[in-house]
Amino acid sequence: MGETQHTRPAQPTSEFHARNFSTADVARLVAALDAQDEAAGVRRLRAWTQSALALRPGDRVIDVGSGTGSQTLALATAVGPSGDALGIEANPALRAVAEQRAAAAGSPARFLGGDALALPMPDATVDVVWCERVLQHLSEPDKAVGEIARVLRPGGRVALVDSDWATALLHPGDPEAVAALMSGALAAAANPYSGRRLLGQLSAAGLVIDDQGSQALIQDNATVPWPLVRMLGESTVRRGLMTEEQRESLYAELTEAAERGALHMSVTMFAVVAHRPA
């Protein structure tokens, strides 16, 4: 590969894309991302994946779709002061949150505007790529995986972590309303079956699979991510899959169930670690 730098802007890919968000939407997204960061399942899968990556001091690592920067900060700690952790995020509002949090934590993590379909760096210059819950929002996820393969140096490692929304479960609730909300979750993601596709995408990009794992993210009744539930509910109503009355009735039933410890809400995330052959 030559020393090229790709800067072609990508088109908006899902309603979660930066260009499709208002300021109020971003505030709700930050709240939803923060709630997910606190989920025990997310923490377990991240810990397993980071261990499988075998990060080393001095590694140059990028976090594609870094969001609020929580994982970028963890990667910066892992590679130490001799390494470099760069978060790449298309949404300027999320990037600003990440920069503020890094500064408050005294972290050397840096953040840069960029798109997963056109990573702003030359070929074969990165030791490690982390990409979590990004491909589900892309209509061209294979191109993003190709970009990751492009920027990895020989021997470089990558971790793809993503949800598979067809595994989502929600109970209790009116079956029709629950089915509509689940359909809304599938429709909201440009690539809703992302989790099951990771292995094949990495292999197709010429990378060698090292390990894979999964984690069912089961929400604790005391820490249900209501901002995410409401985002999905609003999306479902906008698509005409349920009425506002059905949505509010479902919210009430889910809230009551959570208060008595009877709410089940889960989705399965998958992680695959691979490397570029030397």
C-alpha positions in Angstrom: 0.0 0.0 0.0 1.2 3.5 -0.7 1.3 6.4 1.7 -2.1 7.8 0.7 -4.4 9.8 2.9 -8.2 9.4 2.4 -10.3 12.4 3.1 -13.5 11.7 1.1 -16.5 12.7 3.2 -19.0 10.0 3.7 -22.8 10.5 3.4 -25.0 10.4 6.5 -25.6 6.7 7.3 -28.3 6.5 9.9 -30.5 8.8 12.0 -27.8 8.5 14.7 -25.3 10.2 12.4 -23.9 13.6 13.5 -25.6 15.5 10.7 -29.0 14.2 11.7 -28.8 15.3 15.3 -30.0 18.5 17.0 -28.4 19.9 20.2 -31.2 18.4 22.3 -30.6 15.0 20.6 -26.9 15.1 21.4 -27.7 15.7 25.1 -29.9 12.7 25.1 -27.3 10.7 23.2 -24.6 11.6 25.7 -26.9 10.5 28.6 -27.6 7.2 26.8 -23.9 6.6 26.1 -23.1 7.3 29.7 -25.7 4.8 30.9 -24.2 2.2 28.6 -20.7 2.9 29.8 -21.9 2.0 33.3 -23.5 -1.3 32.3 -21.8 -4.3 33.8 -22.0 -6.2 30.6 -20.3 -3.4 28.6 -17.5 -3.2 31.2 -17.0 -7.0 31.1 -16.9 -7.2 27.3 -14.5 -4.2 27.1 -12.2 -5.7 29.7 -12.1 -9.0 27.8 -11.6 -7.4 24.5 -8.8 -5.0 25.7 -7.1 -8.0 27.3 -7.3 -10.0 24.0 -5.8 -7.0 22.2 -2.7 -7.2 24.4 -2.0 -3.4 24.3 1.6 -2.5 24.9 3.2 0.7 26.2 4.1 2.8 23.2 1.4 1.5 20.9 -0.3 4.0 18.6 -4.0 3.3 18.9 -7.1 4.9 17.4 -10.7 4.7 18.6 -13.0 4.9 15.6 -16.3 6.5 16.5 -15.0 7.5 20.0 -18.2 9.3 21.1 -17.8 10.8 24.6 -14.2 9.4 24.8 -14.6 7.0 27.7 -12.9 4.1 25.9 -10.3 6.4 24.4 -9.2 7.4 27.9 -8.9 3.8 28.9 -6.8 3.0 25.8 -4.6 6.0 26.6 -3.9 4.6 30.0 -3.1 1.2 28.6 -0.5 2.5 26.1 1.1 4.9 28.6 2.9 8.2 28.1 5.1 6.7 25.4 2.0 5.7 23.4 -0.7 7.7 21.6 -4.5 7.3 21.8 -6.5 9.2 19.3 -10.3 9.2 19.2 -11.9 9.8 15.8 -15.5 11.2 16.0 -17.6 12.7 13.3 -20.0 14.5 15.7 -18.4 17.8 16.9 -20.6 18.0 19.9 -19.6 14.6 21.2 -16.0 15.4 20.4 -16.2 18.5 22.6 -17.6 16.4 25.4 -14.7 14.0 25.0 -12.1 16.7 25.0 -13.6 18.3 28.1 -13.6 15.0 29.9 -10.1 14.1 28.9 -8.9 17.5 30.1 -10.7 17.1 33.5 -9.1 13.6 33.9 -5.6 14.8 33.0 -5.6 12.3 30.1 -3.3 12.6 27.1 -6.0 11.2 24.9 -6.6 13.3 21.8 -9.6 13.7 19.5 -10.0 14.4 15.9 -12.9 14.9 13.5 -13.2 12.1 11.0 -15.4 9.5 9.4 -15.2 5.7 9.7 -15.4 5.5 5.9 -12.4 7.7 5.3 -10.0 7.6 8.2 -7.8 10.7 8.3 -4.4 9.0 8.4 -2.0 7.3 6.1 -1.7 3.7 5.2 0.0 1.2 7.6 0.6 3.7 10.5 -1.5 2.4 13.4 -0.7 -0.4 15.9 -4.2 -0.9 17.2 -7.7 0.0 16.2 -10.7 -0.1 18.5 -14.2 0.3 16.9 -17.1 -0.2 19.2 -20.8 0.1 18.3 -20.1 2.0 15.2 -20.7 -0.4 12.3 -24.3 -0.9 13.2 -24.9 2.7 12.2 -23.2 2.5 8.8 -24.9 1.6 5.5 -21.4 0.7 4.1 -19.8 -1.1 7.0 -17.5 -3.2 4.8 -15.9 0.0 3.6 -15.2 1.0 7.2 -13.6 -2.4 7.9 -11.5 -1.9 4.8 -10.4 1.5 6.1 -9.3 -0.1 9.4 -7.3 -2.7 7.5 -5.7 0.0 5.4 -4.4 2.0 8.3 -3.1 -1.0 10.3 0.6 -1.6 10.1 1.7 -5.2 9.4 1.2 -7.1 12.7 -1.3 -4.4 13.9 -4.4 -5.5 15.8 -8.0 -4.5 15.7 -11.0 -5.0 17.9 -14.5 -4.7 16.5 -17.3 -4.6 19.1 -20.9 -4.3 18.0 -24.5 -5.1 18.9 -26.8 -7.5 17.0 -30.2 -5.9 17.4 -32.1 -9.0 16.3 -31.1 -10.5 19.7 -32.9 -7.7 21.6 -35.4 -8.8 24.2 -37.9 -6.6 26.1 -40.5 -7.8 28.7 -43.2 -7.1 29.8 -45.4 -5.0 27.6 -48.2 -5.2 25.1 -46.9 -7.7 22.5 -47.8 -5.4 19.6 -46.1 -2.4 21.1 -43.0 -4.4 22.1 -42.8 -5.9 18.6 -43.1 -2.3 17.2 -40.3 -1.0 19.4 -38.0 -3.9 18.5 -38.8 -3.3 14.8 -38.0 0.4 15.5 -34.6 -0.6 17.0 -33.9 -2.7 13.9 -34.9 0.1 11.6 -32.9 2.7 13.5 -29.7 1.0 12.8 -28.4 1.0 9.2 -26.7 -2.3 9.9 -28.8 -4.0 12.6 -27.2 -7.4 12.3 -23.7 -6.1 12.7 -22.6 -8.3 15.5 -22.9 -11.5 13.6 -21.1 -10.1 10.5 -17.9 -9.0 12.2 -16.0 -12.2 11.7 -16.7 -12.4 8.0 -15.9 -8.7 7.5 -12.5 -8.9 9.1 -11.7 -12.1 7.1 -12.8 -10.5 3.9 -10.5 -7.5 4.6 -7.5 -9.9 4.7 -7.1 -9.9 8.5 -6.5 -12.9 10.6 -8.9 -13.7 13.4 -7.3 -14.1 16.9 -10.3 -14.4 19.2 -14.0 -13.7 19.6 -16.4 -13.3 22.4 -19.9 -12.1 23.3 -21.8 -10.7 26.2 -25.6 -10.4 26.8 -26.2 -6.8 28.1 -28.9 -7.4 30.7 -30.1 -4.2 32.2 -30.4 -3.9 35.9 -33.9 -2.7 36.9 -32.3 0.1 38.9 -30.3 1.4 36.0 -32.5 1.1 32.9 -31.2 3.4 30.2 -34.4 5.4 29.8 -32.9 8.0 27.5 -32.1 5.2 25.0 -35.6 3.6 25.4 -37.2 7.0 24.7 -35.0 7.6 21.7 -36.1 4.3 20.3 -39.8 5.0 21.2 -39.7 8.4 19.4 -38.0 6.8 16.4 -40.7 4.1 16.3 -43.5 6.7 16.4 -41.8 8.8 13.7 -41.8 5.7 11.4 -45.5 5.1 12.0 -44.9 1.7 13.7 -46.8 2.7 16.8 -49.0 5.5 18.0 -48.0 8.0 20.7 -50.6 6.5 23.0 -49.1 3.0 22.5 -45.7 4.5 23.3 -46.8 6.2 26.5 -48.7 3.1 27.6 -45.6 1.0 27.0 -43.4 3.5 28.9 -45.8 3.3 31.8 -45.8 -0.5 31.8 -42.0 -0.8 31.6 -41.6 1.8 34.4 -43.9 -0.1 36.7 -42.2 -3.4 35.9 -38.8 -1.8 36.7 -40.1 -0.5 40.0 -41.1 -4.0 41.1 -37.9 -5.6 39.7 -39.7 -7.4 36.8 -38.3 -5.7 33.7 -36.1 -7.7 31.3 -34.2 -5.7 28.7 -31.2 -7.2 26.9 -29.2 -7.2 23.7 -26.2 -9.3 22.8 -22.9 -7.6 21.8 -20.1 -9.5 20.0 -16.4 -8.7 19.9 -13.8 -10.0 17.4 -10.0 -9.4 17.7 -7.9 -9.8 14.6 -4.5 -8.7 13.2 -3.0 -7.8 9.9 -0.5 -10.3 8.7 3.1 -9.2 8.9 
